[in-house]
Amino acid sequence: MSHEKHGPKFTLHFHRLKAALSVQRRTICDLTRALPVTHRHAVFVFLGERRGSAALYAALRHALGEPAWLWVIGQTDALHDEGARHAA
């Protein structure tokens, strides 16, 4: 019997999340309003203190948009401002 904890296959980087929100001119509070959990729980997940559900990660991915999501989980090294033509 395995006692491995099943979690996401990615790491959510809080510093990258803050950068992505800054580029989008949004705040953590703006983001958490769009999520199916409380602000407090979301922040604990962002900081790695709690594990989020698949539904939370799907909502977060949708709320951020695919390019920002890939940046936040470290799958890309370029964060683009959708309103500009340069990378941050």
C-alpha positions in Angstrom: 0.0 0.0 0.0 1.5 3.3 -1.1 1.2 6.4 1.1 2.3 8.8 -1.7 0.4 12.0 -1.7 -1.2 12.8 -5.0 -0.9 16.3 -6.0 -0.4 18.4 -9.1 2.3 17.6 -11.6 3.5 21.2 -11.6 4.7 23.8 -9.1 2.9 27.1 -8.7 5.5 29.8 -8.2 4.1 32.6 -6.1 6.6 35.2 -7.3 5.6 34.4 -10.9 1.9 34.6 -10.0 2.5 38.1 -8.6 4.4 39.1 -11.8 1.7 37.8 -14.0 -1.0 39.7 -12.1 1.1 42.8 -12.3 1.4 42.6 -16.0 -2.4 42.1 -16.2 -2.9 45.0 -13.8 -4.7 42.9 -11.3 -4.4 42.0 -7.6 -4.5 38.8 -5.7 -7.9 39.9 -4.4 -9.1 40.4 -8.0 -8.0 36.9 -8.9 -9.4 35.1 -5.8 -12.9 36.6 -6.5 -12.9 34.5 -9.7 -12.0 31.2 -7.8 -14.4 28.6 -6.3 -12.7 28.9 -2.9 -12.2 31.4 -0.1 -9.5 34.1 -0.5 -7.7 32.6 2.5 -7.6 29.1 1.1 -6.5 30.4 -2.3 -3.6 32.3 -0.8 -2.5 29.3 1.3 -2.5 27.3 -2.0 -0.5 30.0 -3.8 2.0 30.0 -1.0 2.3 26.2 -1.0 0.8 25.8 2.5 -2.2 23.8 1.2 -2.8 21.6 -1.8 -5.5 22.8 -4.2 -8.1 20.7 -5.9 -8.2 20.0 -9.6 -11.2 22.3 -9.8 -9.3 25.2 -8.2 -6.3 24.8 -10.5 -8.6 24.7 -13.5 -10.4 27.9 -12.4 -7.0 29.5 -11.7 -5.8 28.5 -15.2 -9.0 29.9 -16.7 -8.8 33.2 -14.7 -5.1 33.8 -15.6 -5.3 32.7 -19.2 -3.1 30.1 -20.8 0.0 32.2 -21.4 0.1 33.5 -17.8 -0.7 30.1 -16.4 2.3 28.6 -18.3 4.5 31.4 -16.9 3.2 30.8 -13.3 4.0 27.1 -13.4 7.4 27.6 -15.0 6.6 26.0 -18.3 7.7 29.1 -20.2 10.3 31.8 -19.4 8.5 34.6 -21.3 5.6 36.6 -19.8 3.9 38.6 -22.4 1.6 41.6 -21.9 -1.3 40.9 -24.1 -1.8 44.6 -24.7 1.8 45.2 -25.7 4.3 43.8 -28.2 7.2 43.1 -25.8 8.0 40.4 -23.3 8.4 41.2 -19.6 
